[in-house]
Amino acid sequence: MLTILRIILILLVVRALWYLLRGVLEGAGYRRVDGPQQPAVKLVRDPVCGVFVAPTTALTAHASGETVYFCSERCREQWKRR
């Protein structure tokens, strides 16, 4: 019975040390890769309020052949009134 408790205690200590080591390595900038990384989304800035938005979900307006992106209808209306 005492042997089983020692084995369990050793396993718990080893597991705790493993998590500690992994945390230290991640904190130092080493990251575990679990699979393919998603590509980063380029954000654009709302010209009215300055919020960054994803172009795929932002509201848009066109001015002199250029697309302008907005975070909300309110910002787009304010920009149109300028």
N, C-alpha and C positions, 0 to 999 in steps of 0.2 A: 504494500500500500504506500509506503514511504517513497519507494522508487518511482511509482507512478506520479506522485505529487512533485518530485524533483524534475521529472521529465516535462511535466506540464509547466512548471515554473521556468525551466530553461527555454521552452518554446515561447512562452510569453515574453521573456527578456529578449530573445532573438528577434521576435516580431517587433517589439518596441524599438529596438536598435535599428532595424530595417527601415521603419517609418521615419525615425529621426534622421538617418542618413539620407533617405530620399528627400525629405524636406530641406535639408541643408543643401543638397545638390540643386534642387529646384530654385532655392533662394539665391544660389550663386549664378543662376542663369542657365543651368543645364535643364533641358525640358525633355520629357518623354514623348515620343511620337507614337500615337495610338493608331494611326492610319493616315490616309491622304488628308492633307490640310486644305481647308477651304480657301479659295482665293480672297484676298482682301478687297473690300468694296471701296472704291474711290468716292469720297464724300465731296459735296459741293456746298458752298456757303450761300445762305439766303441773304440777298443784298439789303433787305430792310432791317431785320432783327439780328442777323449774324449767326443764326443757328446753322449747324452743319446737318445736311440731309442726304439721304441716298437718292441718286438720280432716278432710280427705278420706282420709287414711291413718292417722289416730290411732285408738287403741282408745278406747272410750267407756264411760261409766257415767252413770246418770241419778239425780239427787238433787233432790227437791222441785221437780220440773218443769223442772229445768235440766240440760243436757248437760255433762258434765265429760270432758275429753280427756286421754289418757295416752300416753306414749311407749312403754311396755312393759307386759307382763302383770304384772311384778313391782311396778311403781308402782301399777297399778290394784288389785292385791291389798292392798298396804299402805294405800291410801286406804280400801278397804272395811273394813279392820280397825279403823280409827279410830273 
